[in-house]
Amino acid sequence: MNNKTLFGIMTILFNCYGVPCFMQGQTKTGILRIVLGIVTCSVLFYVNLIMGIILGIQILKMSDEEYEAKKGTFSKGIPA
């Protein structure tokens, strides 16, 4: 299992908890995602859950070259 596959699966399963942010080294964004999920009574939790499924599938469909080119920018379109 390579990094792309692991990252895609983790994004699908745990995006709502901010795990992909921590995997990319964006600790502040991951913590912010958790806190905002709690503060907004889980509204952002469910938004991030749905967006994680979509993004995870896109990552798994990418070629290795596309993944390497976009690495580190995956959380840009997902609400914190």
mmJSON file of the N, C-alpha and C atoms, coordinates in Angstrom:
{"data_MODEL":{"atom_site":{
"group_PDB":["ATOM","ATOM","ATOM","ATOM","ATOM","ATOM","ATOM","ATOM","ATOM","ATOM","ATOM","ATOM","ATOM","ATOM","ATOM","ATOM","ATOM","ATOM","ATOM","ATOM","ATOM","ATOM","ATOM","ATOM","ATOM","ATOM","ATOM","ATOM","ATOM","ATOM","ATOM","ATOM","ATOM","ATOM","ATOM","ATOM","ATOM","ATOM","ATOM","ATOM","ATOM","ATOM","ATOM","ATOM","ATOM","ATOM","ATOM","ATOM","ATOM","ATOM","ATOM","ATOM","ATOM","ATOM","ATOM","ATOM","ATOM","ATOM","ATOM","ATOM","ATOM","ATOM","ATOM","ATOM","ATOM","ATOM","ATOM","ATOM","ATOM","ATOM","ATOM","ATOM","ATOM","ATOM","ATOM","ATOM","ATOM","ATOM","ATOM","ATOM","ATOM","ATOM","ATOM","ATOM","ATOM","ATOM","ATOM","ATOM","ATOM","ATOM","ATOM","ATOM","ATOM","ATOM","ATOM","ATOM","ATOM","ATOM","ATOM","ATOM","ATOM","ATOM","ATOM","ATOM","ATOM","ATOM","ATOM","ATOM","ATOM","ATOM","ATOM","ATOM","ATOM","ATOM","ATOM","ATOM","ATOM","ATOM","ATOM","ATOM","ATOM","ATOM","ATOM","ATOM","ATOM","ATOM","ATOM","ATOM","ATOM","ATOM","ATOM","ATOM","ATOM","ATOM","ATOM","ATOM","ATOM","ATOM","ATOM","ATOM","ATOM","ATOM","ATOM","ATOM","ATOM","ATOM","ATOM","ATOM","ATOM","ATOM","ATOM","ATOM","ATOM","ATOM","ATOM","ATOM","ATOM","ATOM","ATOM","ATOM","ATOM","ATOM","ATOM","ATOM","ATOM","ATOM","ATOM","ATOM","ATOM","ATOM","ATOM","ATOM","ATOM","ATOM","ATOM","ATOM","ATOM","ATOM","ATOM","ATOM","ATOM","ATOM","ATOM","ATOM","ATOM","ATOM","ATOM","ATOM","ATOM","ATOM","ATOM","ATOM","ATOM","ATOM","ATOM","ATOM","ATOM","ATOM","ATOM","ATOM","ATOM","ATOM","ATOM","ATOM","ATOM","ATOM","ATOM","ATOM","ATOM","ATOM","ATOM","ATOM","ATOM","ATOM","ATOM","ATOM","ATOM","ATOM","ATOM","ATOM","ATOM","ATOM","ATOM","ATOM","ATOM","ATOM","ATOM","ATOM","ATOM","ATOM","ATOM","ATOM","ATOM","ATOM","ATOM","ATOM","ATOM","ATOM","ATOM","ATOM"],
"id":[1,2,3,4,5,6,7,8,9,10,11,12,13,14,15,16,17,18,19,20,21,22,23,24,25,26,27,28,29,30,31,32,33,34,35,36,37,38,39,40,41,42,43,44,45,46,47,48,49,50,51,52,53,54,55,56,57,58,59,60,61,62,63,64,65,66,67,68,69,70,71,72,73,74,75,76,77,78,79,80,81,82,83,84,85,86,87,88,89,90,91,92,93,94,95,96,97,98,99,100,101,102,103,104,105,106,107,108,109,110,111,112,113,114,115,116,117,118,119,120,121,122,123,124,125,126,127,128,129,130,131,132,133,134,135,136,137,138,139,140,141,142,143,144,145,146,147,148,149,150,151,152,153,154,155,156,157,158,159,160,161,162,163,164,165,166,167,168,169,170,171,172,173,174,175,176,177,178,179,180,181,182,183,184,185,186,187,188,189,190,191,192,193,194,195,196,197,198,199,200,201,202,203,204,205,206,207,208,209,210,211,212,213,214,215,216,217,218,219,220,221,222,223,224,225,226,227,228,229,230,231,232,233,234,235,236,237,238,239,240],
"type_symbol":["N","C","C","N","C","C","N","C","C","N","C","C","N","C","C","N","C","C","N","C","C","N","C","C","N","C","C","N","C","C","N","C","C","N","C","C","N","C","C","N","C","C","N","C","C","N","C","C","N","C","C","N","C","C","N","C","C","N","C","C","N","C","C","N","C","C","N","C","C","N","C","C","N","C","C","N","C","C","N","C","C","N","C","C","N","C","C","N","C","C","N","C","C","N","C","C","N","C","C","N","C","C","N","C","C","N","C","C","N","C","C","N","C","C","N","C","C","N","C","C","N","C","C","N","C","C","N","C","C","N","C","C","N","C","C","N","C","C","N","C","C","N","C","C","N","C","C","N","C","C","N","C","C","N","C","C","N","C","C","N","C","C","N","C","C","N","C","C","N","C","C","N","C","C","N","C","C","N","C","C","N","C","C","N","C","C","N","C","C","N","C","C","N","C","C","N","C","C","N","C","C","N","C","C","N","C","C","N","C","C","N","C","C","N","C","C","N","C","C","N","C","C","N","C","C","N","C","C","N","C","C","N","C","C","N","C","C","N","C","C"],
"label_atom_id":["N","CA","C","N","CA","C","N","CA","C","N","CA","C","N","CA","C","N","CA","C","N","CA","C","N","CA","C","N","CA","C","N","CA","C","N","CA","C","N","CA","C","N","CA","C","N","CA","C","N","CA","C","N","CA","C","N","CA","C","N","CA","C","N","CA","C","N","CA","C","N","CA","C","N","CA","C","N","CA","C","N","CA","C","N","CA","C","N","CA","C","N","CA","C","N","CA","C","N","CA","C","N","CA","C","N","CA","C","N","CA","C","N","CA","C","N","CA","C","N","CA","C","N","CA","C","N","CA","C","N","CA","C","N","CA","C","N","CA","C","N","CA","C","N","CA","C","N","CA","C","N","CA","C","N","CA","C","N","CA","C","N","CA","C","N","CA","C","N","CA","C","N","CA","C","N","CA","C","N","CA","C","N","CA","C","N","CA","C","N","CA","C","N","CA","C","N","CA","C","N","CA","C","N","CA","C","N","CA","C","N","CA","C","N","CA","C","N","CA","C","N","CA","C","N","CA","C","N","CA","C","N","CA","C","N","CA","C","N","CA","C","N","CA","C","N","CA","C","N","CA","C","N","CA","C","N","CA","C","N","CA","C","N","CA","C","N","CA","C","N","CA","C","N","CA","C","N","CA","C"],
"label_alt_id":[null,null,null,null,null,null,null,null,null,null,null,null,null,null,null,null,null,null,null,null,null,null,null,null,null,null,null,null,null,null,null,null,null,null,null,null,null,null,null,null,null,null,null,null,null,null,null,null,null,null,null,null,null,null,null,null,null,null,null,null,null,null,null,null,null,null,null,null,null,null,null,null,null,null,null,null,null,null,null,null,null,null,null,null,null,null,null,null,null,null,null,null,null,null,null,null,null,null,null,null,null,null,null,null,null,null,null,null,null,null,null,null,null,null,null,null,null,null,null,null,null,null,null,null,null,null,null,null,null,null,null,null,null,null,null,null,null,null,null,null,null,null,null,null,null,null,null,null,null,null,null,null,null,null,null,null,null,null,null,null,null,null,null,null,null,null,null,null,null,null,null,null,null,null,null,null,null,null,null,null,null,null,null,null,null,null,null,null,null,null,null,null,null,null,null,null,null,null,null,null,null,null,null,null,null,null,null,null,null,null,null,null,null,null,null,null,null,null,null,null,null,null,null,null,null,null,null,null,null,null,null,null,null,null,null,null,null,null,null,null],
"label_comp_id":["MET","MET","MET","ASN","ASN","ASN","ASN","ASN","ASN","LYS","LYS","LYS","THR","THR","THR","LEU","LEU","LEU","PHE","PHE","PHE","GLY","GLY","GLY","ILE","ILE","ILE","MET","MET","MET","THR","THR","THR","ILE","ILE","ILE","LEU","LEU","LEU","PHE","PHE","PHE","ASN","ASN","ASN","CYS","CYS","CYS","TYR","TYR","TYR","GLY","GLY","GLY","VAL","VAL","VAL","PRO","PRO","PRO","CYS","CYS","CYS","PHE","PHE","PHE","MET","MET","MET","GLN","GLN","GLN","GLY","GLY","GLY","GLN","GLN","GLN","THR","THR","THR","LYS","LYS","LYS","THR","THR","THR","GLY","GLY","GLY","ILE","ILE","ILE","LEU","LEU","LEU","ARG","ARG","ARG","ILE","ILE","ILE","VAL","VAL","VAL","LEU","LEU","LEU","GLY","GLY","GLY","ILE","ILE","ILE","VAL","VAL","VAL","THR","THR","THR","CYS","CYS","CYS","SER","SER","SER","VAL","VAL","VAL","LEU","LEU","LEU","PHE","PHE","PHE","TYR","TYR","TYR","VAL","VAL","VAL","ASN","ASN","ASN","LEU","LEU","LEU","ILE","ILE","ILE","MET","MET","MET","GLY","GLY","GLY","ILE","ILE","ILE","ILE","ILE","ILE","LEU","LEU","LEU","GLY","GLY","GLY","ILE","ILE","ILE","GLN","GLN","GLN","ILE","ILE","ILE","LEU","LEU","LEU","LYS","LYS","LYS","MET","MET","MET","SER","SER","SER","ASP","ASP","ASP","GLU","GLU","GLU","GLU","GLU","GLU","TYR","TYR","TYR","GLU","GLU","GLU","ALA","ALA","ALA","LYS","LYS","LYS","LYS","LYS","LYS","GLY","GLY","GLY","THR","THR","THR","PHE","PHE","PHE","SER","SER","SER","LYS","LYS","LYS","GLY","GLY","GLY","ILE","ILE","ILE","PRO","PRO","PRO","ALA","ALA","ALA"],
"label_asym_id":["A","A","A","A","A","A","A","A","A","A","A","A","A","A","A","A","A","A","A","A","A","A","A","A","A","A","A","A","A","A","A","A","A","A","A","A","A","A","A","A","A","A","A","A","A","A","A","A","A","A","A","A","A","A","A","A","A","A","A","A","A","A","A","A","A","A","A","A","A","A","A","A","A","A","A","A","A","A","A","A","A","A","A","A","A","A","A","A","A","A","A","A","A","A","A","A","A","A","A","A","A","A","A","A","A","A","A","A","A","A","A","A","A","A","A","A","A","A","A","A","A","A","A","A","A","A","A","A","A","A","A","A","A","A","A","A","A","A","A","A","A","A","A","A","A","A","A","A","A","A","A","A","A","A","A","A","A","A","A","A","A","A","A","A","A","A","A","A","A","A","A","A","A","A","A","A","A","A","A","A","A","A","A","A","A","A","A","A","A","A","A","A","A","A","A","A","A","A","A","A","A","A","A","A","A","A","A","A","A","A","A","A","A","A","A","A","A","A","A","A","A","A","A","A","A","A","A","A","A","A","A","A","A","A","A","A","A","A","A","A"],
"label_entity_id":["1","1","1","1","1","1","1","1","1","1","1","1","1","1","1","1","1","1","1","1","1","1","1","1","1","1","1","1","1","1","1","1","1","1","1","1","1","1","1","1","1","1","1","1","1","1","1","1","1","1","1","1","1","1","1","1","1","1","1","1","1","1","1","1","1","1","1","1","1","1","1","1","1","1","1","1","1","1","1","1","1","1","1","1","1","1","1","1","1","1","1","1","1","1","1","1","1","1","1","1","1","1","1","1","1","1","1","1","1","1","1","1","1","1","1","1","1","1","1","1","1","1","1","1","1","1","1","1","1","1","1","1","1","1","1","1","1","1","1","1","1","1","1","1","1","1","1","1","1","1","1","1","1","1","1","1","1","1","1","1","1","1","1","1","1","1","1","1","1","1","1","1","1","1","1","1","1","1","1","1","1","1","1","1","1","1","1","1","1","1","1","1","1","1","1","1","1","1","1","1","1","1","1","1","1","1","1","1","1","1","1","1","1","1","1","1","1","1","1","1","1","1","1","1","1","1","1","1","1","1","1","1","1","1","1","1","1","1","1","1"],
"label_seq_id":[1,1,1,2,2,2,3,3,3,4,4,4,5,5,5,6,6,6,7,7,7,8,8,8,9,9,9,10,10,10,11,11,11,12,12,12,13,13,13,14,14,14,15,15,15,16,16,16,17,17,17,18,18,18,19,19,19,20,20,20,21,21,21,22,22,22,23,23,23,24,24,24,25,25,25,26,26,26,27,27,27,28,28,28,29,29,29,30,30,30,31,31,31,32,32,32,33,33,33,34,34,34,35,35,35,36,36,36,37,37,37,38,38,38,39,39,39,40,40,40,41,41,41,42,42,42,43,43,43,44,44,44,45,45,45,46,46,46,47,47,47,48,48,48,49,49,49,50,50,50,51,51,51,52,52,52,53,53,53,54,54,54,55,55,55,56,56,56,57,57,57,58,58,58,59,59,59,60,60,60,61,61,61,62,62,62,63,63,63,64,64,64,65,65,65,66,66,66,67,67,67,68,68,68,69,69,69,70,70,70,71,71,71,72,72,72,73,73,73,74,74,74,75,75,75,76,76,76,77,77,77,78,78,78,79,79,79,80,80,80],
"pdbx_PDB_ins_code":[null,null,null,null,null,null,null,null,null,null,null,null,null,null,null,null,null,null,null,null,null,null,null,null,null,null,null,null,null,null,null,null,null,null,null,null,null,null,null,null,null,null,null,null,null,null,null,null,null,null,null,null,null,null,null,null,null,null,null,null,null,null,null,null,null,null,null,null,null,null,null,null,null,null,null,null,null,null,null,null,null,null,null,null,null,null,null,null,null,null,null,null,null,null,null,null,null,null,null,null,null,null,null,null,null,null,null,null,null,null,null,null,null,null,null,null,null,null,null,null,null,null,null,null,null,null,null,null,null,null,null,null,null,null,null,null,null,null,null,null,null,null,null,null,null,null,null,null,null,null,null,null,null,null,null,null,null,null,null,null,null,null,null,null,null,null,null,null,null,null,null,null,null,null,null,null,null,null,null,null,null,null,null,null,null,null,null,null,null,null,null,null,null,null,null,null,null,null,null,null,null,null,null,null,null,null,null,null,null,null,null,null,null,null,null,null,null,null,null,null,null,null,null,null,null,null,null,null,null,null,null,null,null,null,null,null,null,null,null,null],
"Cartn_x":[0.852,0.0,0.901,0.711,1.55,0.891,1.582,1.086,-0.226,-0.382,-1.599,-2.798,-2.666,-3.76,-4.103,-3.094,-3.31,-3.979,-3.49,-4.051,-5.505,-5.795,-7.17,-8.119,-7.702,-8.546,-8.736,-7.68,-7.794,-8.673,-8.632,-9.481,-10.949,-11.25,-12.631,-13.141,-12.341,-12.803,-12.724,-11.676,-11.418,-11.262,-11.75,-11.624,-12.366,-13.483,-14.279,-13.528,-12.541,-11.739,-10.443,-10.17,-8.972,-7.726,-7.842,-6.668,-5.847,-6.463,-5.637,-4.816,-5.343,-4.571,-3.329,-3.489,-2.347,-1.341,-1.821,-0.927,-0.114,-0.681,0.023,0.887,0.862,1.662,0.974,-0.328,-1.089,-1.838,-1.084,-1.636,-2.688,-2.437,-3.389,-4.727,-4.688,-5.921,-6.663,-5.955,-6.589,-7.272,-6.591,-7.178,-8.369,-8.232,-9.334,-10.553,-10.321,-11.426,-12.167,-11.441,-12.059,-12.846,-12.236,-12.885,-14.138,-14.043,-15.215,-16.325,-15.973,-16.99,-17.769,-17.057,-17.715,-18.538,-17.962,-18.623,-19.89,-19.865,-21.034,-22.029,-21.968,-22.894,-22.876,-21.699,-21.436,-21.875,-22.266,-22.63,-21.42,-20.292,-19.084,-18.536,-18.82,-18.421,-19.025,-20.326,-20.995,-20.607,-20.36,-19.888,-18.523,-17.629,-16.302,-16.377,-17.349,-17.543,-17.879,-18.822,-19.233,-18.106,-17.456,-16.357,-15.185,-14.965,-13.892,-14.129,-15.379,-15.712,-15.445,-15.873,-15.663,-14.176,-13.447,-12.017,-11.234,-11.596,-10.911,-11.049,-12.24,-12.45,-11.635,-11.588,-10.778,-9.299,-8.821,-7.412,-7.113,-8.003,-7.773,-7.811,-8.534,-8.61,-7.433,-6.667,-5.533,-4.392,-3.619,-2.371,-1.351,-0.273,0.762,1.38,1.514,2.098,1.183,-0.12,-1.072,-1.076,-1.006,-0.986,0.228,1.401,2.626,2.572,1.943,1.853,0.929,-0.121,-1.103,-0.883,0.113,0.363,0.496,-0.176,-0.13,-1.204,-1.991,-3.031,-4.429,-4.563,-5.867,-6.875,-6.443,-7.394,-7.831,-7.406,-7.747,-9.25,-9.919,-11.333,-12.27,-11.738,-12.577,-12.665,-13.859,-13.981,-13.202,-12.595,-11.865,-12.885],
"Cartn_y":[-1.169,0.0,1.237,2.097,3.289,4.465,5.582,6.756,7.269,7.23,7.725,6.901,5.604,4.726,4.929,4.981,5.208,6.557,7.599,8.928,8.978,8.339,8.311,7.607,6.479,5.728,6.511,7.104,7.898,9.126,9.708,10.852,10.439,9.296,8.823,8.529,7.855,7.399,8.463,9.289,10.147,11.627,12.088,13.501,14.376,13.896,14.693,14.942,14.12,14.301,15.05,15.432,16.187,15.358,14.043,13.176,13.491,13.738,14.071,15.343,16.3,17.52,17.181,16.334,15.927,15.145,14.334,13.554,14.46,15.619,16.56,17.535,17.427,18.319,19.634,19.729,20.943,20.779,20.814,20.539,21.567,22.848,23.892,23.698,23.347,23.122,21.91,20.861,19.675,19.968,20.704,21.073,22.003,22.953,23.866,23.107,22.091,21.287,20.568,20.045,19.36,20.349,21.482,22.476,23.045,23.4,23.951,22.918,21.66,20.608,20.55,20.746,20.732,22.001,23.159,24.45,24.6,24.097,24.25,23.111,22.437,21.317,20.27,19.948,18.882,19.192,20.424,20.752,20.598,21.205,21.071,19.654,18.909,17.508,16.745,16.944,16.229,16.774,18.072,18.643,18.044,17.977,17.398,15.905,15.222,13.802,13.586,14.359,14.233,14.663,15.78,16.255,15.267,14.609,13.62,12.417,11.988,10.859,11.232,12.421,12.873,13.023,13.694,13.913,12.608,11.71,10.424,9.61,9.614,8.896,9.54,10.888,11.573,11.22,11.145,10.813,9.395,8.464,7.075,6.9,7.765,7.681,8.359,9.189,9.909,8.969,9.392,8.673,9.119,8.379,8.724,10.088,10.431,11.71,12.868,12.716,13.753,13.926,12.814,12.863,13.623,13.334,14.007,15.5,15.867,17.277,18.05,17.404,18.076,17.842,17.103,16.761,18.03,18.037,19.168,20.213,20.07,21.056,20.469,19.281,18.62,19.247,19.877,20.426,21.837,22.386,23.753,23.929,22.955,23.1,22.594,22.126,21.556,22.533,22.799,23.741,23.255,24.187,23.847,23.516],
"Cartn_z":[0.0,0.0,0.0,-0.992,-1.065,-0.34,-0.311,0.407,-0.162,-1.476,-2.106,-1.666,-1.644,-1.242,0.23,1.066,2.494,2.734,2.071,2.249,1.761,0.64,0.127,1.079,1.614,2.551,3.844,4.357,5.576,5.368,4.168,3.868,3.85,3.261,3.228,4.636,5.435,6.746,7.842,7.831,8.982,8.663,7.512,7.182,8.176,8.686,9.625,10.93,11.249,12.458,12.193,10.955,10.63,10.424,10.352,10.22,8.963,7.79,6.625,6.813,7.56,7.843,8.662,9.664,10.478,9.642,8.696,7.838,6.916,6.543,5.67,6.454,7.783,8.611,8.928,8.679,8.946,10.268,11.357,12.68,13.085,12.82,13.19,12.483,11.212,10.456,10.999,11.362,11.932,13.253,14.116,15.406,15.198,14.273,13.968,13.453,12.634,12.108,13.237,14.193,15.332,16.186,16.504,17.365,16.696,15.424,14.737,14.594,14.479,14.452,15.754,16.853,18.165,18.37,18.041,18.264,17.425,16.202,15.32,15.49,16.612,16.903,15.797,15.334,14.36,12.94,12.634,11.258,10.348,10.725,9.91,9.927,10.974,11.042,9.858,9.625,8.542,7.172,7.081,5.817,5.473,6.459,6.227,5.945,6.506,6.228,4.755,4.248,2.841,1.912,2.23,1.39,1.414,2.543,2.638,1.755,1.68,0.799,-0.65,-1.041,-2.421,-2.727,-1.838,-2.052,-2.021,-1.12,-1.033,-2.311,-2.886,-4.149,-5.26,-5.286,-6.296,-6.145,-4.917,-4.68,-5.148,-4.845,-5.244,-6.762,-7.469,-8.929,-9.628,-8.907,-9.497,-9.839,-10.819,-11.079,-10.037,-9.913,-8.939,-9.24,-10.518,-10.9,-10.493,-10.709,-10.311,-8.792,-8.08,-6.611,-6.109,-6.659,-6.23,-6.552,-7.679,-8.058,-7.12,-6.624,-5.783,-4.294,-3.935,-2.532,-1.694,-0.541,0.361,0.118,-0.946,-1.261,-1.156,-0.614,-0.619,0.338,1.391,2.35,2.012,0.879,0.517,0.287,-0.308,-0.626,0.441,1.542,2.593,3.752,4.246,5.37,6.585,7.274,8.491,9.544],
"occupancy":[1.0,1.0,1.0,1.0,1.0,1.0,1.0,1.0,1.0,1.0,1.0,1.0,1.0,1.0,1.0,1.0,1.0,1.0,1.0,1.0,1.0,1.0,1.0,1.0,1.0,1.0,1.0,1.0,1.0,1.0,1.0,1.0,1.0,1.0,1.0,1.0,1.0,1.0,1.0,1.0,1.0,1.0,1.0,1.0,1.0,1.0,1.0,1.0,1.0,1.0,1.0,1.0,1.0,1.0,1.0,1.0,1.0,1.0,1.0,1.0,1.0,1.0,1.0,1.0,1.0,1.0,1.0,1.0,1.0,1.0,1.0,1.0,1.0,1.0,1.0,1.0,1.0,1.0,1.0,1.0,1.0,1.0,1.0,1.0,1.0,1.0,1.0,1.0,1.0,1.0,1.0,1.0,1.0,1.0,1.0,1.0,1.0,1.0,1.0,1.0,1.0,1.0,1.0,1.0,1.0,1.0,1.0,1.0,1.0,1.0,1.0,1.0,1.0,1.0,1.0,1.0,1.0,1.0,1.0,1.0,1.0,1.0,1.0,1.0,1.0,1.0,1.0,1.0,1.0,1.0,1.0,1.0,1.0,1.0,1.0,1.0,1.0,1.0,1.0,1.0,1.0,1.0,1.0,1.0,1.0,1.0,1.0,1.0,1.0,1.0,1.0,1.0,1.0,1.0,1.0,1.0,1.0,1.0,1.0,1.0,1.0,1.0,1.0,1.0,1.0,1.0,1.0,1.0,1.0,1.0,1.0,1.0,1.0,1.0,1.0,1.0,1.0,1.0,1.0,1.0,1.0,1.0,1.0,1.0,1.0,1.0,1.0,1.0,1.0,1.0,1.0,1.0,1.0,1.0,1.0,1.0,1.0,1.0,1.0,1.0,1.0,1.0,1.0,1.0,1.0,1.0,1.0,1.0,1.0,1.0,1.0,1.0,1.0,1.0,1.0,1.0,1.0,1.0,1.0,1.0,1.0,1.0,1.0,1.0,1.0,1.0,1.0,1.0,1.0,1.0,1.0,1.0,1.0,1.0,1.0,1.0,1.0,1.0,1.0,1.0],
"B_iso_or_equiv":[0.0,0.0,0.0,0.0,0.0,0.0,0.0,0.0,0.0,0.0,0.0,0.0,0.0,0.0,0.0,0.0,0.0,0.0,0.0,0.0,0.0,0.0,0.0,0.0,0.0,0.0,0.0,0.0,0.0,0.0,0.0,0.0,0.0,0.0,0.0,0.0,0.0,0.0,0.0,0.0,0.0,0.0,0.0,0.0,0.0,0.0,0.0,0.0,0.0,0.0,0.0,0.0,0.0,0.0,0.0,0.0,0.0,0.0,0.0,0.0,0.0,0.0,0.0,0.0,0.0,0.0,0.0,0.0,0.0,0.0,0.0,0.0,0.0,0.0,0.0,0.0,0.0,0.0,0.0,0.0,0.0,0.0,0.0,0.0,0.0,0.0,0.0,0.0,0.0,0.0,0.0,0.0,0.0,0.0,0.0,0.0,0.0,0.0,0.0,0.0,0.0,0.0,0.0,0.0,0.0,0.0,0.0,0.0,0.0,0.0,0.0,0.0,0.0,0.0,0.0,0.0,0.0,0.0,0.0,0.0,0.0,0.0,0.0,0.0,0.0,0.0,0.0,0.0,0.0,0.0,0.0,0.0,0.0,0.0,0.0,0.0,0.0,0.0,0.0,0.0,0.0,0.0,0.0,0.0,0.0,0.0,0.0,0.0,0.0,0.0,0.0,0.0,0.0,0.0,0.0,0.0,0.0,0.0,0.0,0.0,0.0,0.0,0.0,0.0,0.0,0.0,0.0,0.0,0.0,0.0,0.0,0.0,0.0,0.0,0.0,0.0,0.0,0.0,0.0,0.0,0.0,0.0,0.0,0.0,0.0,0.0,0.0,0.0,0.0,0.0,0.0,0.0,0.0,0.0,0.0,0.0,0.0,0.0,0.0,0.0,0.0,0.0,0.0,0.0,0.0,0.0,0.0,0.0,0.0,0.0,0.0,0.0,0.0,0.0,0.0,0.0,0.0,0.0,0.0,0.0,0.0,0.0,0.0,0.0,0.0,0.0,0.0,0.0,0.0,0.0,0.0,0.0,0.0,0.0,0.0,0.0,0.0,0.0,0.0,0.0],
"pdbx_formal_charge":[null,null,null,null,null,null,null,null,null,null,null,null,null,null,null,null,null,null,null,null,null,null,null,null,null,null,null,null,null,null,null,null,null,null,null,null,null,null,null,null,null,null,null,null,null,null,null,null,null,null,null,null,null,null,null,null,null,null,null,null,null,null,null,null,null,null,null,null,null,null,null,null,null,null,null,null,null,null,null,null,null,null,null,null,null,null,null,null,null,null,null,null,null,null,null,null,null,null,null,null,null,null,null,null,null,null,null,null,null,null,null,null,null,null,null,null,null,null,null,null,null,null,null,null,null,null,null,null,null,null,null,null,null,null,null,null,null,null,null,null,null,null,null,null,null,null,null,null,null,null,null,null,null,null,null,null,null,null,null,null,null,null,null,null,null,null,null,null,null,null,null,null,null,null,null,null,null,null,null,null,null,null,null,null,null,null,null,null,null,null,null,null,null,null,null,null,null,null,null,null,null,null,null,null,null,null,null,null,null,null,null,null,null,null,null,null,null,null,null,null,null,null,null,null,null,null,null,null,null,null,null,null,null,null,null,null,null,null,null,null],
"auth_seq_id":[1,1,1,2,2,2,3,3,3,4,4,4,5,5,5,6,6,6,7,7,7,8,8,8,9,9,9,10,10,10,11,11,11,12,12,12,13,13,13,14,14,14,15,15,15,16,16,16,17,17,17,18,18,18,19,19,19,20,20,20,21,21,21,22,22,22,23,23,23,24,24,24,25,25,25,26,26,26,27,27,27,28,28,28,29,29,29,30,30,30,31,31,31,32,32,32,33,33,33,34,34,34,35,35,35,36,36,36,37,37,37,38,38,38,39,39,39,40,40,40,41,41,41,42,42,42,43,43,43,44,44,44,45,45,45,46,46,46,47,47,47,48,48,48,49,49,49,50,50,50,51,51,51,52,52,52,53,53,53,54,54,54,55,55,55,56,56,56,57,57,57,58,58,58,59,59,59,60,60,60,61,61,61,62,62,62,63,63,63,64,64,64,65,65,65,66,66,66,67,67,67,68,68,68,69,69,69,70,70,70,71,71,71,72,72,72,73,73,73,74,74,74,75,75,75,76,76,76,77,77,77,78,78,78,79,79,79,80,80,80],
"auth_comp_id":["MET","MET","MET","ASN","ASN","ASN","ASN","ASN","ASN","LYS","LYS","LYS","THR","THR","THR","LEU","LEU","LEU","PHE","PHE","PHE","GLY","GLY","GLY","ILE","ILE","ILE","MET","MET","MET","THR","THR","THR","ILE","ILE","ILE","LEU","LEU","LEU","PHE","PHE","PHE","ASN","ASN","ASN","CYS","CYS","CYS","TYR","TYR","TYR","GLY","GLY","GLY","VAL","VAL","VAL","PRO","PRO","PRO","CYS","CYS","CYS","PHE","PHE","PHE","MET","MET","MET","GLN","GLN","GLN","GLY","GLY","GLY","GLN","GLN","GLN","THR","THR","THR","LYS","LYS","LYS","THR","THR","THR","GLY","GLY","GLY","ILE","ILE","ILE","LEU","LEU","LEU","ARG","ARG","ARG","ILE","ILE","ILE","VAL","VAL","VAL","LEU","LEU","LEU","GLY","GLY","GLY","ILE","ILE","ILE","VAL","VAL","VAL","THR","THR","THR","CYS","CYS","CYS","SER","SER","SER","VAL","VAL","VAL","LEU","LEU","LEU","PHE","PHE","PHE","TYR","TYR","TYR","VAL","VAL","VAL","ASN","ASN","ASN","LEU","LEU","LEU","ILE","ILE","ILE","MET","MET","MET","GLY","GLY","GLY","ILE","ILE","ILE","ILE","ILE","ILE","LEU","LEU","LEU","GLY","GLY","GLY","ILE","ILE","ILE","GLN","GLN","GLN","ILE","ILE","ILE","LEU","LEU","LEU","LYS","LYS","LYS","MET","MET","MET","SER","SER","SER","ASP","ASP","ASP","GLU","GLU","GLU","GLU","GLU","GLU","TYR","TYR","TYR","GLU","GLU","GLU","ALA","ALA","ALA","LYS","LYS","LYS","LYS","LYS","LYS","GLY","GLY","GLY","THR","THR","THR","PHE","PHE","PHE","SER","SER","SER","LYS","LYS","LYS","GLY","GLY","GLY","ILE","ILE","ILE","PRO","PRO","PRO","ALA","ALA","ALA"],
"auth_asym_id":["A","A","A","A","A","A","A","A","A","A","A","A","A","A","A","A","A","A","A","A","A","A","A","A","A","A","A","A","A","A","A","A","A","A","A","A","A","A","A","A","A","A","A","A","A","A","A","A","A","A","A","A","A","A","A","A","A","A","A","A","A","A","A","A","A","A","A","A","A","A","A","A","A","A","A","A","A","A","A","A","A","A","A","A","A","A","A","A","A","A","A","A","A","A","A","A","A","A","A","A","A","A","A","A","A","A","A","A","A","A","A","A","A","A","A","A","A","A","A","A","A","A","A","A","A","A","A","A","A","A","A","A","A","A","A","A","A","A","A","A","A","A","A","A","A","A","A","A","A","A","A","A","A","A","A","A","A","A","A","A","A","A","A","A","A","A","A","A","A","A","A","A","A","A","A","A","A","A","A","A","A","A","A","A","A","A","A","A","A","A","A","A","A","A","A","A","A","A","A","A","A","A","A","A","A","A","A","A","A","A","A","A","A","A","A","A","A","A","A","A","A","A","A","A","A","A","A","A","A","A","A","A","A","A","A","A","A","A","A","A"],
"auth_atom_id":["N","CA","C","N","CA","C","N","CA","C","N","CA","C","N","CA","C","N","CA","C","N","CA","C","N","CA","C","N","CA","C","N","CA","C","N","CA","C","N","CA","C","N","CA","C","N","CA","C","N","CA","C","N","CA","C","N","CA","C","N","CA","C","N","CA","C","N","CA","C","N","CA","C","N","CA","C","N","CA","C","N","CA","C","N","CA","C","N","CA","C","N","CA","C","N","CA","C","N","CA","C","N","CA","C","N","CA","C","N","CA","C","N","CA","C","N","CA","C","N","CA","C","N","CA","C","N","CA","C","N","CA","C","N","CA","C","N","CA","C","N","CA","C","N","CA","C","N","CA","C","N","CA","C","N","CA","C","N","CA","C","N","CA","C","N","CA","C","N","CA","C","N","CA","C","N","CA","C","N","CA","C","N","CA","C","N","CA","C","N","CA","C","N","CA","C","N","CA","C","N","CA","C","N","CA","C","N","CA","C","N","CA","C","N","CA","C","N","CA","C","N","CA","C","N","CA","C","N","CA","C","N","CA","C","N","CA","C","N","CA","C","N","CA","C","N","CA","C","N","CA","C","N","CA","C","N","CA","C","N","CA","C","N","CA","C","N","CA","C","N","CA","C","N","CA","C","N","CA","C"],
"pdbx_PDB_model_num":[1,1,1,1,1,1,1,1,1,1,1,1,1,1,1,1,1,1,1,1,1,1,1,1,1,1,1,1,1,1,1,1,1,1,1,1,1,1,1,1,1,1,1,1,1,1,1,1,1,1,1,1,1,1,1,1,1,1,1,1,1,1,1,1,1,1,1,1,1,1,1,1,1,1,1,1,1,1,1,1,1,1,1,1,1,1,1,1,1,1,1,1,1,1,1,1,1,1,1,1,1,1,1,1,1,1,1,1,1,1,1,1,1,1,1,1,1,1,1,1,1,1,1,1,1,1,1,1,1,1,1,1,1,1,1,1,1,1,1,1,1,1,1,1,1,1,1,1,1,1,1,1,1,1,1,1,1,1,1,1,1,1,1,1,1,1,1,1,1,1,1,1,1,1,1,1,1,1,1,1,1,1,1,1,1,1,1,1,1,1,1,1,1,1,1,1,1,1,1,1,1,1,1,1,1,1,1,1,1,1,1,1,1,1,1,1,1,1,1,1,1,1,1,1,1,1,1,1,1,1,1,1,1,1,1,1,1,1,1,1]
}}}
